[in-house]
């Protein structure tokens, strides 16, 4: 009976010890007093199994951190890595660990230190929108310096098309060119003189309008004769505009020295204009073969003279 009592006592003691051993970790983790809901963590770490400790409280956070995604790739992308910070659990997508693999994850300078941070900052979101360009100031300076060095070392070839003084030649007009222009010149001078003669001696109906119109024809003939004379001088020839020269060589019909009626004057002056145009057309082809530029001057004169003739003769036209 005594042995049974000893055995029972031993068993009870062993059971009490076992219960004490089992309850020891729980007692160690249990709060010694009421937890303060406003307590601020004094230490906080980030990552799986992160631990935040407050006075009188211990909490274990085993949830994985959220995936941090930088829309511009962040420094990892700029330096050749991927834009995922840490990838999926296990280090994948950064360092080549694959999904849940054992890839190596380098610490990022963009993750702020979490010591002494509040509980709401346990798993902070990554800073987004910041991009660090891969090209530094030194790289840009090196490239610019290299380009300038190539320009200094390069050779620029310039081809010159300059001619020597002896190679420059002025236009040597054939003798027939100024002679043909002289034929036009005397007819234009004669047209100018006859227009003035009619302008002064005009009488009859519609005197004033025709009087002013004759002055326009005189101006057209005078400008044309001046252009021809100066072109002859540019060709190193001498234009002849003296009265005896004009009288001896003009092809225009003579005009009466008496009073001229308005109706008669319209017909006379129109005929003289077409006579000057005919002279220009006669020498045109030869001039064009010798000097196309001078031929262009003749084209302008024909246009202005024929326009003047059209307006002048319309005074007598009957419908």
Backbone as numpy.savetxt, mean C-alpha at the origin, in Angstrom:
# Nx Ny Nz CAx CAy CAz Cx Cy Cz
-10.51 -73.40 89.03 -11.34 -72.21 89.03 -10.47 -70.97 89.03
-9.43 -71.02 89.68 -8.48 -69.90 89.73 -7.83 -69.70 88.38
-7.52 -70.81 87.73 -6.89 -70.73 86.41 -7.86 -70.09 85.43
-9.11 -70.43 85.51 -10.09 -69.83 84.61 -10.20 -68.34 84.86
-10.12 -67.94 86.15 -10.21 -66.51 86.46 -9.02 -65.76 85.92
-7.85 -66.35 86.04 -6.62 -65.71 85.49 -6.70 -65.58 84.00
-7.16 -66.63 83.35 -7.26 -66.62 81.87 -8.25 -65.59 81.43
-9.38 -65.48 82.17 -10.38 -64.48 81.77 -9.83 -63.08 81.96
-9.11 -62.89 83.06 -8.51 -61.56 83.29 -7.52 -61.20 82.20
-6.72 -62.21 81.83 -5.71 -61.98 80.75 -6.38 -61.64 79.45
-7.46 -62.35 79.17 -8.15 -62.09 77.90 -8.76 -60.71 77.89
-9.36 -60.34 79.05 -9.95 -59.01 79.11 -8.88 -57.93 78.96
-7.74 -58.13 79.57 -6.65 -57.15 79.44 -6.15 -57.03 78.00
-6.04 -58.22 77.36 -5.57 -58.22 75.95 -6.56 -57.51 75.06
-7.87 -57.75 75.31 -8.89 -57.09 74.49 -8.88 -55.59 74.68
-8.71 -55.16 75.93 -8.65 -53.71 76.19 -7.46 -53.07 75.50
-6.31 -53.80 75.50 -5.13 -53.26 74.81 -5.35 -53.15 73.31
-6.03 -54.17 72.77 -6.30 -54.15 71.32 -7.21 -53.00 70.95
-8.22 -52.80 71.82 -9.13 -51.66 71.53 -8.39 -50.35 71.62
-7.51 -50.21 72.57 -6.74 -48.97 72.72 -5.84 -48.72 71.53
-5.21 -49.81 71.03 -4.30 -49.68 69.87 -5.09 -49.27 68.65
-6.30 -49.86 68.47 -7.12 -49.54 67.29 -7.62 -48.12 67.34
-7.98 -47.64 68.50 -8.54 -46.29 68.62 -7.50 -45.20 68.66
-6.22 -45.58 68.77 -5.17 -44.56 68.90 -5.09 -43.63 67.70
-5.07 -44.12 66.42 -4.99 -43.18 65.26 -6.18 -42.27 65.18
-7.36 -42.82 65.56 -8.57 -41.99 65.48 -8.49 -40.87 66.49
-8.00 -41.22 67.69 -7.86 -40.19 68.72 -6.87 -39.13 68.31
-5.83 -39.59 67.59 -4.81 -38.63 67.17 -5.34 -37.66 66.15
-6.27 -38.18 65.26 -6.81 -37.33 64.20 -7.99 -36.54 64.65
-8.64 -36.94 65.76 -9.84 -36.25 66.19 -9.49 -34.89 66.74
-10.35 -33.88 66.55 -10.07 -32.53 67.08 -10.14 -32.55 68.58
-9.26 -31.77 69.18 -9.23 -31.68 70.63 -10.28 -30.74 71.13
-10.82 -29.90 70.24 -11.86 -28.97 70.65 -12.75 -28.69 69.48
-13.66 -27.75 69.60 -14.58 -27.42 68.50 -13.80 -26.72 67.40
-14.04 -27.16 66.14 -13.33 -26.56 64.98 -13.86 -25.17 64.70
-12.93 -24.25 64.47 -13.33 -22.88 64.16 -13.67 -22.77 62.69
-14.95 -22.45 62.33 -15.28 -22.39 60.90 -14.55 -21.29 60.16
-14.07 -20.28 60.82 -13.35 -19.19 60.15 -11.86 -19.34 60.19
-11.38 -20.55 60.57 -9.94 -20.75 60.68 -9.29 -20.66 59.31
-8.13 -20.04 59.23 -7.39 -19.87 57.99 -6.24 -20.85 57.96
-6.06 -21.60 56.88 -4.94 -22.55 56.82 -3.62 -21.82 56.98
-2.74 -22.46 57.68 -1.40 -21.89 57.84 -0.43 -22.47 56.85
-0.79 -23.57 56.20 0.09 -24.18 55.19 -0.80 -24.86 54.17
-0.40 -24.78 52.93 -1.21 -25.38 51.86 -0.28 -25.79 50.74
-0.46 -26.98 50.22 0.32 -27.46 49.08 -0.65 -27.87 47.98
-0.17 -27.93 46.77 -1.00 -28.23 45.61 -0.57 -29.56 45.02
-1.55 -30.34 44.56 -1.24 -31.62 43.92 -2.06 -32.72 44.54
-2.04 -33.88 43.95 -2.76 -35.01 44.53 -2.31 -35.27 45.96
-3.28 -35.45 46.84 -2.94 -35.68 48.24 -2.52 -34.42 48.94
-2.97 -33.24 48.44 -2.56 -31.99 49.05 -3.12 -31.90 50.47
-2.39 -31.23 51.32 -2.74 -31.18 52.74 -2.78 -29.73 53.17
-3.92 -29.35 53.77 -4.04 -28.02 54.36 -4.27 -28.20 55.86
-3.52 -27.49 56.67 -3.59 -27.65 58.12 -4.00 -26.34 58.73
-5.02 -26.39 59.57 -5.44 -25.23 60.35 -5.23 -25.57 61.81
-5.19 -24.56 62.66 -5.03 -24.87 64.10 -6.17 -25.75 64.59
-5.82 -26.91 65.05 -6.81 -27.84 65.58 -7.58 -28.59 64.52
-7.13 -28.55 63.29 -7.86 -29.26 62.24 -6.88 -29.78 61.21
-7.13 -30.95 60.66 -6.31 -31.55 59.62 -7.24 -32.13 58.57
-7.09 -31.70 57.32 -7.94 -32.18 56.23 -7.06 -32.65 55.09
-7.47 -33.75 54.53 -6.72 -34.33 53.41 -7.57 -34.16 52.15
-6.98 -33.55 51.11 -7.66 -33.35 49.83 -6.99 -34.23 48.79
-7.65 -35.33 48.46 -7.08 -36.26 47.50 -7.61 -36.05 46.08
-8.41 -34.99 45.87 -8.96 -34.78 44.51 -7.85 -34.27 43.59
-7.85 -34.72 42.33 -6.81 -34.26 41.38 -7.04 -32.80 41.02
-5.99 -32.09 40.73 -6.15 -30.67 40.35 -6.81 -30.55 38.99
-7.52 -29.45 38.72 -8.10 -29.26 37.39 -7.03 -29.06 36.34
-7.39 -29.39 35.13 -6.44 -29.24 34.01 -6.30 -27.76 33.70
-5.11 -27.25 33.75 -4.86 -25.85 33.44 -4.59 -25.67 31.96
-5.40 -24.92 31.25 -5.23 -24.73 29.80 -5.02 -23.25 29.50
-3.93 -22.97 28.86 -3.64 -21.60 28.44 -4.01 -21.45 26.97
-4.96 -20.55 26.60 -5.38 -20.46 25.20 -4.28 -20.05 24.25
-3.21 -19.41 24.76 -2.12 -18.99 23.89 -0.90 -19.89 24.03
-1.05 -21.00 24.75 0.06 -21.94 24.82 0.99 -21.71 25.97
1.08 -20.47 26.48 1.96 -20.20 27.61 3.41 -20.40 27.26
4.22 -20.41 28.27 5.65 -20.56 28.05 6.00 -21.95 27.56
5.20 -22.96 27.99 5.52 -24.31 27.52 5.38 -24.39 26.01
4.32 -23.76 25.48 4.12 -23.79 24.04 5.19 -23.00 23.31
5.56 -21.83 23.88 6.57 -21.00 23.25 7.92 -21.67 23.21
8.17 -22.51 24.20 9.47 -23.17 24.26 9.45 -24.55 23.61
8.37 -24.87 22.90 8.36 -26.13 22.16 7.53 -27.20 22.81
6.97 -26.98 24.01 6.16 -28.01 24.68 4.71 -27.89 24.28
3.82 -28.30 25.14 2.39 -28.25 24.87 1.75 -27.23 25.78
0.54 -26.84 25.43 -0.15 -25.82 26.19 -0.82 -26.35 27.43
-0.80 -27.67 27.68 -1.46 -28.23 28.86 -0.48 -28.23 30.03
-0.90 -27.66 31.11 -0.04 -27.64 32.29 -0.22 -28.95 33.05
0.71 -29.79 32.88 0.67 -31.04 33.64 -0.13 -32.12 32.96
-0.93 -31.76 31.94 -1.69 -32.76 31.20 -2.70 -33.46 32.09
-2.93 -34.71 31.81 -3.84 -35.52 32.59 -3.08 -36.14 33.76
-3.80 -36.62 34.72 -3.11 -37.22 35.89 -2.09 -38.25 35.45
-0.95 -38.12 36.01 0.12 -39.04 35.67 1.18 -38.36 34.85
1.00 -37.10 34.49 2.07 -36.38 33.79 1.98 -36.49 32.30
0.88 -36.98 31.72 0.80 -37.08 30.28 0.73 -35.71 29.63
1.01 -35.66 28.36 0.96 -34.46 27.52 2.03 -33.45 27.86
2.87 -33.73 28.78 4.01 -32.85 29.02 5.19 -33.76 29.36
6.08 -33.84 28.48 7.21 -34.73 28.70 6.98 -36.09 28.08
5.81 -36.30 27.40 5.64 -37.54 26.65 5.21 -38.71 27.48
4.49 -38.49 28.61 4.11 -39.62 29.45 2.86 -40.33 28.99
2.07 -39.74 28.07 0.85 -40.38 27.61 -0.24 -40.23 28.64
-1.37 -40.87 28.39 -2.50 -40.81 29.30 -2.18 -41.61 30.56
-2.06 -40.93 31.65 -1.82 -41.61 32.91 -0.45 -42.22 33.00
0.45 -41.86 32.09 1.78 -42.46 32.11 2.67 -41.78 33.10
3.91 -42.05 32.97 4.87 -41.53 33.94 5.69 -40.40 33.40
5.08 -39.59 32.55 5.83 -38.49 31.96 6.33 -37.52 33.02
7.41 -36.86 32.70 8.00 -35.92 33.64 7.37 -34.57 33.45
6.96 -33.92 34.49 6.34 -32.61 34.44 7.26 -31.59 35.08
7.73 -30.66 34.24 8.62 -29.64 34.77 7.80 -28.59 35.51
8.32 -28.09 36.58 7.60 -27.02 37.29 7.54 -25.76 36.44
6.43 -25.06 36.51 6.24 -23.85 35.72 6.44 -22.63 36.58
7.09 -21.63 36.03 7.28 -20.39 36.75 5.99 -19.62 36.91
4.96 -20.00 36.13 3.70 -19.29 36.17 2.82 -19.73 37.32
3.17 -20.83 38.01 2.38 -21.28 39.15 2.84 -20.54 40.40
1.98 -19.77 41.02 2.41 -19.00 42.20 2.64 -19.90 43.41
3.47 -19.44 44.30 3.72 -20.20 45.53 2.47 -20.23 46.37
2.16 -21.39 46.98 0.91 -21.58 47.70 1.10 -21.63 49.21
2.28 -21.29 49.67 2.49 -21.31 51.12 1.70 -20.19 51.76
1.08 -20.52 52.87 0.31 -19.55 53.64 -0.81 -18.93 52.82
-1.41 -19.69 51.85 -2.50 -19.19 51.03 -3.81 -19.63 51.63
-4.92 -18.90 51.40 -6.23 -19.31 51.92 -6.69 -20.59 51.27
-7.71 -21.21 51.91 -8.19 -22.51 51.43 -8.77 -22.41 50.04
-9.31 -21.22 49.63 -9.89 -21.08 48.30 -8.84 -21.10 47.21
-7.56 -21.03 47.56 -6.48 -21.02 46.57 -5.76 -22.35 46.52
-6.40 -23.41 46.97 -5.73 -24.71 46.96 -5.36 -25.14 45.54
-6.29 -24.98 44.63 -6.07 -25.39 43.23 -6.31 -24.19 42.32
-5.39 -23.27 42.25 -5.61 -22.03 41.49 -5.67 -22.31 40.00
-6.46 -21.47 39.28 -6.50 -21.57 37.83 -5.23 -20.98 37.24
-4.81 -21.47 36.10 -3.59 -20.93 35.48 -3.84 -19.53 34.96
-2.79 -18.75 34.91 -2.87 -17.42 34.35 -2.95 -17.54 32.84
-4.05 -17.03 32.27 -4.27 -17.15 30.83 -4.07 -15.80 30.15
-3.83 -15.85 28.85 -3.75 -14.63 28.06 -2.38 -14.00 28.03
-1.40 -14.59 28.67 -0.06 -14.02 28.66 0.82 -14.86 27.76
1.49 -14.22 26.82 2.32 -14.94 25.85 3.71 -14.37 25.87
4.66 -15.24 26.05 6.06 -14.83 26.05 6.65 -15.16 24.69
6.97 -14.16 23.86 7.49 -14.46 22.53 8.82 -15.18 22.61
9.03 -16.13 21.72 10.28 -16.90 21.77 11.49 -16.09 21.37
11.28 -14.99 20.59 12.42 -14.22 20.12 12.78 -13.16 21.15
13.99 -13.17 21.62 14.43 -12.20 22.61 15.06 -11.00 21.92
15.34 -9.97 22.73 15.94 -8.76 22.18 17.31 -9.04 21.56
18.06 -9.93 22.19 19.39 -10.25 21.67 19.30 -10.91 20.31
18.29 -11.78 20.13 18.15 -12.46 18.84 17.82 -11.46 17.75
16.92 -10.49 18.03 16.58 -9.47 17.05 17.79 -8.63 16.69
18.56 -8.24 17.71 19.74 -7.43 17.44 20.76 -8.19 16.60
20.89 -9.48 16.86 21.82 -10.28 16.07 21.38 -10.37 14.62
20.06 -10.52 14.40 19.59 -10.63 13.01 19.77 -9.31 12.27
19.45 -8.19 12.94 19.63 -6.89 12.31 21.09 -6.63 12.01
21.96 -6.96 12.96 23.39 -6.75 12.76 23.90 -7.59 11.60
23.40 -8.83 11.50 23.82 -9.70 10.41 23.39 -9.17 9.06
22.15 -8.59 9.00 21.67 -8.04 7.74 22.49 -6.84 7.32
22.80 -5.96 8.30 23.61 -4.79 7.99 25.01 -5.21 7.54
25.54 -6.27 8.14 26.86 -6.74 7.74 26.85 -7.23 6.31
25.75 -7.93 5.91 25.67 -8.40 4.52 25.62 -7.23 3.55
24.91 -6.14 3.94 24.85 -4.97 3.07 26.22 -4.32 2.95
26.96 -4.30 4.04 28.30 -3.70 3.98 29.24 -4.52 3.14
29.09 -5.83 3.21 30.00 -6.70 2.48 29.58 -6.90 1.03
28.28 -6.61 0.70 27.79 -6.83 -0.65 28.31 -5.78 -1.61
28.22 -6.10 -2.90 28.67 -5.19 -3.94 27.48 -4.88 -4.84
27.14 -3.61 -5.00 26.03 -3.17 -5.84 26.59 -2.76 -7.19
26.14 -3.43 -8.25 26.60 -3.14 -9.60 25.64 -2.15 -10.24
26.13 -1.01 -10.71 25.33 0.01 -11.37 25.78 0.10 -12.82
24.81 -0.09 -13.71 25.11 0.00 -15.14 24.80 1.41 -15.62
25.75 2.07 -16.21 25.58 3.43 -16.70 25.29 3.42 -18.20
24.31 4.24 -18.58 23.96 4.38 -20.00 24.37 5.76 -20.53
25.27 6.41 -19.83 25.70 7.73 -20.27 26.49 7.64 -21.58
26.29 8.66 -22.39 27.07 8.78 -23.62 28.13 9.86 -23.46
29.13 9.80 -24.26 30.15 10.84 -24.24 29.67 12.04 -25.05
30.33 13.16 -24.88 29.96 14.37 -25.62 30.05 14.15 -27.13
31.03 13.36 -27.54 31.22 13.14 -28.98 30.13 12.24 -29.57
29.46 11.46 -28.70 28.41 10.56 -29.20 27.06 11.25 -29.37
26.91 12.47 -28.81 25.65 13.20 -28.91 25.60 13.95 -30.24
24.51 13.74 -30.96 24.34 14.38 -32.26 22.99 15.07 -32.33
22.94 16.24 -32.85 21.68 16.93 -33.07 21.06 16.45 -34.38
19.74 16.73 -34.50 19.01 16.29 -35.69 19.50 17.06 -36.92
19.91 16.31 -37.91 20.41 16.91 -39.16 19.29 16.83 -40.19
18.54 17.93 -40.31 17.38 17.95 -41.21 17.84 17.97 -42.66
17.17 17.21 -43.51 17.48 17.27 -44.94 17.10 18.65 -45.50
17.74 19.11 -46.55 17.45 20.46 -47.09 15.99 20.65 -47.50
15.32 19.60 -47.91 13.94 19.76 -48.36 12.96 20.05 -47.24
13.30 19.72 -45.99 12.36 19.92 -44.89 12.12 21.40 -44.62
13.14 22.24 -44.38 12.86 23.66 -44.17 12.27 24.34 -45.41
12.58 23.86 -46.57 12.01 24.45 -47.79 10.50 24.21 -47.86
10.06 23.03 -47.51 8.62 22.75 -47.50 7.91 23.58 -46.44
8.56 23.74 -45.28 7.96 24.56 -44.24 7.89 26.03 -44.66
8.84 26.45 -45.44 8.79 27.83 -45.94 7.57 28.05 -46.84
7.19 27.08 -47.58 6.00 27.18 -48.44 4.74 27.36 -47.60
4.67 26.65 -46.50 3.53 26.79 -45.60 3.57 28.15 -44.91
4.76 28.59 -44.55 4.91 29.84 -43.80 4.37 31.04 -44.60
4.73 31.16 -45.86 4.29 32.32 -46.64 2.78 32.33 -46.84
2.17 31.16 -46.95 0.71 31.11 -47.10 0.01 31.51 -45.81
0.57 31.11 -44.69 -0.04 31.49 -43.41 0.11 32.99 -43.15
1.25 33.55 -43.51 1.44 35.00 -43.35 0.46 35.75 -44.25
0.31 35.27 -45.48 -0.64 35.91 -46.40 -2.08 35.80 -45.91
-2.45 34.67 -45.36 -3.78 34.52 -44.79 -4.00 35.50 -43.63
-2.98 35.68 -42.82 -3.05 36.63 -41.71 -3.28 38.05 -42.25
-2.55 38.44 -43.28 -2.67 39.79 -43.84 -4.02 40.01 -44.53
-4.46 39.04 -45.29 -5.75 39.19 -45.97 -6.90 39.20 -44.97
-6.79 38.44 -43.89 -7.82 38.47 -42.86 -7.93 39.84 -42.23
-6.81 40.50 -42.01 -6.83 41.85 -41.45 -7.40 42.85 -42.47
-7.07 42.65 -43.72 -7.62 43.53 -44.76 -9.14 43.46 -44.80
-9.68 42.27 -44.74 -11.14 42.11 -44.73 -11.74 42.63 -43.42
-11.08 42.44 -42.34 -11.55 42.90 -41.03 -11.73 44.42 -41.02
-10.81 45.13 -41.65 -10.88 46.59 -41.63 -11.93 47.15 -42.61
-12.13 46.45 -43.74 -12.95 47.00 -44.82 -14.31 46.31 -44.94
-14.74 45.64 -43.93 -16.00 44.90 -43.96 -17.19 45.87 -43.79
-18.26 45.64 -44.58 -19.49 46.43 -44.47 -20.67 45.50 -44.70
-21.84 45.91 -44.18 -23.05 45.17 -44.46 -23.69 44.57 -43.23
-24.66 43.69 -43.53 -25.43 43.05 -42.48 -24.54 42.09 -41.68
-24.84 42.07 -40.38 -24.10 41.20 -39.45 -22.61 41.58 -39.39
-22.39 42.90 -39.51 -21.01 43.40 -39.53 -20.25 43.03 -38.26
-20.83 43.32 -37.11 -20.08 43.19 -35.87 -19.65 41.74 -35.63
-20.55 40.79 -35.76 -20.19 39.39 -35.51 -19.10 38.93 -36.47
-19.23 39.28 -37.74 -18.22 38.85 -38.71 -16.90 39.57 -38.50
-16.98 40.83 -38.08 -15.77 41.61 -37.77 -14.97 40.92 -36.68
-15.62 40.47 -35.63 -14.94 39.78 -34.53 -14.46 38.40 -34.94
-15.24 37.73 -35.79 -14.85 36.40 -36.23 -13.60 36.44 -37.10
-13.45 37.47 -37.89 -12.25 37.60 -38.73 -11.01 37.77 -37.87
-11.15 38.41 -36.74 -9.99 38.54 -35.83 -9.58 37.17 -35.28
-10.54 36.29 -35.05 -10.21 34.95 -34.59 -9.43 34.19 -35.67
-9.81 34.34 -36.93 -9.09 33.68 -38.02 -7.68 34.25 -38.15
-7.55 35.57 -37.98 -6.24 36.21 -38.04 -5.34 35.67 -36.93
-5.88 35.49 -35.72 -5.08 34.95 -34.60 -4.65 33.53 -34.88
-5.55 32.71 -35.45 -5.21 31.32 -35.75 -4.07 31.25 -36.78
-4.16 32.08 -37.84 -3.12 32.09 -38.87 -1.80 32.62 -38.31
-1.88 33.65 -37.45 -0.66 34.22 -36.88 0.07 33.23 -35.96
-0.67 32.51 -35.11 -0.04 31.51 -34.23 0.58 30.38 -35.05
-0.10 29.95 -36.10 0.43 28.87 -36.93 1.70 29.30 -37.65
1.72 30.52 -38.18 2.92 31.00 -38.89 4.09 31.13 -37.93
3.84 31.56 -36.69 4.91 31.68 -35.70 5.48 30.30 -35.35
4.60 29.30 -35.26 5.06 27.94 -34.94 5.95 27.41 -36.07
5.54 27.64 -37.31 6.33 27.15 -38.45 7.68 27.85 -38.52
7.70 29.16 -38.31 8.95 29.92 -38.39 9.93 29.47 -37.32
9.44 29.24 -36.09 10.34 28.80 -35.02 10.83 27.38 -35.25
10.01 26.56 -35.90 10.47 25.20 -36.20 11.57 25.24 -37.26
11.44 26.15 -38.21 12.51 26.30 -39.22 13.80 26.73 -38.55
13.74 27.61 -37.59 14.94 28.04 -36.88 15.53 26.90 -36.06
14.67 26.05 -35.47 15.16 24.91 -34.70 15.89 23.91 -35.60
15.58 23.94 -36.88 16.25 23.05 -37.84 17.47 23.71 -38.47
17.92 24.82 -37.86 19.11 25.55 -38.30 18.94 26.14 -39.69
17.72 26.54 -40.02 17.45 27.23 -41.29 16.89 28.62 -40.99
16.77 29.44 -42.04 16.31 30.81 -41.88 14.94 30.96 -42.52
13.90 31.25 -41.72 12.57 31.46 -42.29 12.49 32.83 -42.99
11.72 32.89 -44.08 11.57 34.16 -44.81 10.16 34.69 -44.67
10.01 35.83 -43.98 8.70 36.41 -43.78 8.57 37.83 -44.27
9.50 38.26 -45.12 9.43 39.62 -45.66 8.27 39.74 -46.66
7.78 40.92 -46.85 6.62 41.14 -47.71 6.88 40.72 -49.15
8.07 41.06 -49.71 8.37 40.67 -51.09 8.52 39.16 -51.22
9.04 38.50 -50.18 9.14 37.04 -50.20 7.76 36.42 -50.20
6.86 36.93 -49.36 5.51 36.40 -49.27 4.78 36.62 -50.60
4.90 37.82 -51.17 4.21 38.14 -52.43 4.71 37.26 -53.57
6.00 36.95 -53.57 6.58 36.19 -54.67 6.27 34.70 -54.58
5.97 34.17 -53.41 5.85 32.72 -53.27 4.52 32.20 -52.74
3.59 33.04 -52.33 2.33 32.55 -51.78 1.44 31.97 -52.86
0.61 31.03 -52.48 -0.34 30.41 -53.41 -1.77 30.93 -53.21
-1.99 31.78 -52.24 -3.33 32.30 -51.97 -3.74 33.33 -53.04
-5.00 33.30 -53.45 -5.48 34.34 -54.39 -5.41 35.73 -53.76
-5.29 36.74 -54.60 -5.23 38.12 -54.10 -6.62 38.57 -53.64
-6.67 39.60 -52.80 -7.91 40.13 -52.28 -8.08 41.58 -52.74
-9.30 41.97 -52.93 -9.61 43.33 -53.40 -9.24 44.36 -52.33
-8.70 45.52 -52.79 -8.36 46.60 -51.86 -9.57 47.46 -51.48
-10.75 47.22 -52.08 -11.92 48.06 -51.83 -12.74 47.52 -50.66
-13.92 48.15 -50.44 -14.82 47.68 -49.40 -15.31 46.28 -49.75
-15.55 45.52 -48.71 -16.00 44.14 -48.88 -17.31 43.94 -48.11
-18.32 43.41 -48.81 -19.58 43.11 -48.13 -19.40 41.89 -47.23
-20.25 41.78 -46.26 -20.16 40.67 -45.33 -20.35 39.34 -46.04
-21.27 39.26 -46.97 -21.52 38.01 -47.68 -20.32 37.64 -48.55
-19.78 38.60 -49.25 -18.61 38.37 -50.11 -17.40 37.98 -49.29
-17.22 38.63 -48.17 -16.04 38.37 -47.32 -16.05 36.96 -46.80
-17.21 36.43 -46.43 -17.29 35.06 -45.93 -16.76 34.09 -46.97
-17.16 34.26 -48.22 -16.71 33.34 -49.27 -15.22 33.51 -49.56
-14.74 34.77 -49.60 -13.33 35.03 -49.91 -12.39 34.43 -48.85
-12.68 34.70 -47.60 -11.80 34.22 -46.53 -11.88 32.70 -46.41
-13.06 32.11 -46.61 -13.16 30.64 -46.56 -12.28 30.02 -47.63
-12.26 30.60 -48.83 -11.42 30.09 -49.92 -9.94 30.21 -49.56
-9.53 31.31 -48.94 -8.11 31.50 -48.56 -7.68 30.51 -47.47
-8.60 30.19 -46.57 -8.26 29.20 -45.52 -7.99 27.84 -46.15
-8.85 27.42 -47.05 -8.66 26.11 -47.69 -7.44 26.09 -48.60
-7.05 27.24 -49.15 -5.84 27.31 -49.94 -4.61 27.03 -49.08
-4.58 27.57 -47.84 -3.46 27.33 -46.93 -3.44 25.86 -46.49
-4.61 25.29 -46.27 -4.68 23.88 -45.89 -4.17 23.00 -47.01
-4.51 23.34 -48.24 -4.05 22.54 -49.38 -2.53 22.54 -49.49
-1.91 23.68 -49.19 -0.45 23.75 -49.21 0.15 22.80 -48.16
-0.45 22.80 -46.99 0.04 21.91 -45.92 -0.10 20.45 -46.34
-1.23 20.10 -46.93 -1.45 18.71 -47.34 -0.49 18.32 -48.46
-0.09 19.28 -49.28 0.82 18.98 -50.40 2.20 18.56 -49.91
2.69 19.24 -48.91 4.05 18.94 -48.43 4.05 17.94 -47.25
2.88 17.50 -46.83 2.77 16.69 -45.60 3.57 15.40 -45.68
3.43 14.65 -46.75 4.08 13.34 -46.81 5.60 13.45 -46.80
6.13 14.44 -47.50 7.59 14.62 -47.51 8.10 15.02 -46.12
7.34 15.88 -45.45 7.74 16.30 -44.10 7.66 15.13 -43.14
6.62 14.33 -43.28 6.45 13.19 -42.37 7.58 12.18 -42.54
8.06 12.00 -43.75 9.16 11.06 -43.99 10.47 11.58 -43.41
10.65 12.89 -43.43 11.90 13.48 -42.94 11.89 13.69 -41.43
10.74 14.10 -40.90 10.67 14.44 -39.47 9.23 14.27 -38.98
8.90 13.13 -38.37 7.53 12.89 -37.90 7.06 13.92 -36.88
7.97 14.45 -36.07 7.56 15.45 -35.09 7.01 16.71 -35.78
7.69 17.18 -36.79 7.21 18.35 -37.53 5.88 18.05 -38.21
5.71 16.82 -38.64 4.44 16.42 -39.25 3.30 16.53 -38.24
3.56 16.23 -36.97 2.53 16.36 -35.95 2.09 17.82 -35.79
3.02 18.74 -35.92 2.66 20.16 -35.87 1.72 20.53 -37.01
1.95 19.98 -38.16 1.09 20.25 -39.31 -0.33 19.72 -39.08
-0.42 18.57 -38.40 -1.73 18.00 -38.12 -2.57 18.96 -37.27
-1.95 19.57 -36.27 -2.66 20.51 -35.40 -3.12 21.74 -36.18
-2.30 22.20 -37.11 -2.66 23.37 -37.90 -3.83 23.08 -38.84
-3.82 21.91 -39.44 -4.93 21.53 -40.32 -6.23 21.50 -39.54
-6.19 20.95 -38.35 -7.40 20.85 -37.53 -7.94 22.23 -37.18
-7.09 23.12 -36.73 -7.56 24.46 -36.33 -8.04 25.28 -37.53
-7.38 25.17 -38.65 -7.79 25.95 -39.84 -9.11 25.44 -40.42
-9.27 24.15 -40.50 -10.52 23.61 -41.05 -11.70 23.90 -40.12
-11.47 23.94 -38.82 -12.55 24.30 -37.90 -12.96 25.76 -38.11
-11.97 26.63 -38.32 -12.27 28.05 -38.57 -13.04 28.23 -39.88
-12.66 27.48 -40.90 -13.37 27.57 -42.18 -14.82 27.12 -42.05
-15.05 26.06 -41.29 -16.41 25.56 -41.09 -17.29 26.60 -40.41
-16.79 27.23 -39.37 -17.58 28.23 -38.65 -17.81 29.48 -39.51
-16.82 29.83 -40.30 -16.93 31.05 -41.11 -17.92 30.88 -42.27
-17.83 29.78 -42.97 -18.71 29.59 -44.13 -20.15 29.33 -43.73
-20.38 28.92 -42.49 -21.75 28.69 -42.04 -22.58 29.97 -42.01
-21.94 31.16 -42.06 -22.63 32.44 -42.09 -23.49 32.57 -43.36
-23.05 32.01 -44.48 -23.74 32.16 -45.76 -24.55 30.93 -46.13
-24.54 29.92 -45.35 -25.23 28.71 -45.73 -26.74 28.90 -45.65
-27.45 28.44 -46.70 -28.90 28.54 -46.74 -29.51 27.16 -46.64
-30.61 27.05 -45.93 -31.32 25.77 -45.78 -32.64 25.85 -46.52
